[in-house]
């Protein structure tokens, strides 16, 4: 199947117009080699490991959440040149779906809510709210760690958690904290917990489940959808940074 026939399918799954303003002109087809695609690789990040693995499995297209080039460049570093060289030498086109896939139905936040077993899901502009059986912060944190196969850190001891907000990726920002409070949730699950957010959390329990673990499931579950819609071979590539915790 030619690449040009695949792009409309990807845009149906994650419409570009759903992307946040800062993503405009940064998502979509980042490296267009105008090639025929027999195999697709999917990953969270276009790291050299992922690119080399995509080459090894003879993928013609790599779809990632994060793009290889986010900011405009006036010069190409040795690191970026090396990454591009892998893609170019192996004829791998690159496509990224970022905040548009966060917001899309069946995207990053929907899959995160599903993996955590939330019920009565409510869609927000950039996150999801759902319910869990009443539990403590520690119990919920342990559930998150097991469900996402990751270490977690948390703040806020409560024993009355029922309504939970989830946000894949770096959601611990005061603007999203305000949304959580407005919707009267007891716990907020996201990543990249910062000191100012901790200080302004009020009574809200915060559970940091890492950027990788909160977004990776959504990209992983994209694979069977693509295989079904395109009738192509689609393979997911894991590349967990394996942060050490002592």
Buried (B, 14 or more C-beta within 10 A) or exposed (E): BEBEEBBEEBBEBBBBEBBBEEBEEBBBBBBEBEBEBEBBBBBBBBBEEBBEBBBEEBBBBBBBBBBBBBEEEEEEEEEEEEBBEBBEEBBBBBBBBBBBBBBBEBBBBBBBBBBBEBEEBBEBEBBBBBBBEEBBBEBBBBBBBEBBEBEBEBBBEBEEBEBBBBBBBBBBBEEBBEBBBEBEBBBBBBBBBEEEBBEEBEEBBBBBBBBBBBBBBBBBBBBEEBBEBBEBBBBBBEBEEEEEEE
